[in-house]
Amino acid sequence: MNHTELTPWYRQFWPWLVFSPMLFVVPAGIWMIYISVVTSDGSVIDDVYKDGRSYIVSTEADDLAMELQLGAQMQMIGDRISVRLDGNLDTPPQALTLLFAFDAHAQRDVRVTLSRTPDGRFTGQLPETIEGERSLLLQPLDSDTNWRLHGRSTLPSSTIQTLLPRVR
């Protein structure tokens, strides 16, 4: 009579072949869930609003800046910011807001108020040191006209940065 000896399940090949992918997939899935809950998708700094099921980008501020032929040159020396505004403004604003936007995390954005000096420039001071690539957004602080200029810079930099209306 033939007698076959039965081996325990954990010593056979087939259960390990079936269950081994789960040893990788389950921890990877838990890690992906953790990453999706902890991190955010970043911030949108344009004028975007939801209308029904679609998102609409408002370009009125950019169109006005183009119509007024606005442009600005910004230079940073240390933590001091100097901006020269060019264009066809009837009365220049008394103050500007310059936003240094970090594309991935809104909590790392830095907003600086620039005051107008007697020579026509706008100056301000950074509240903290900024490093890395940032989007720049320049707008009047309290004005009847709402225009907007855009730029991009890798900081710290002492080169002159040009800010222009966004062309769509």
HELIX and SHEET records of a PDB file:
HELIX    1   1 TRP A    9  ARG A   11  5                                   3    
HELIX    2   2 PHE A   13  VAL A   38  1                                  26    
HELIX    3   3 GLU A   60  GLU A   67  1                                   8    
HELIX    4   4 ALA A  106  ARG A  108  5                                   3    
SHEET    1   A 2 VAL A  48  ASP A  51  0                                        
SHEET    2   A 2 SER A  54  VAL A  57 -1                                        
SHEET    1   B 8 LEU A 149  LEU A 155  0                                        
SHEET    2   B 8 GLY A 132  PRO A 140 -1                                        
SHEET    3   B 8 ALA A  95  ALA A 101 -1                                        
SHEET    4   B 8 VAL A 110  ARG A 116 -1                                        
SHEET    5   B 8 PHE A 122  GLN A 125 -1                                        
SHEET    6   B 8 ARG A  80  ASP A  86 -1                                        
SHEET    7   B 8 GLY A  71  ILE A  77 -1                                        
SHEET    8   B 8 GLN A 161  LEU A 163 -1                                        
END                                                                             
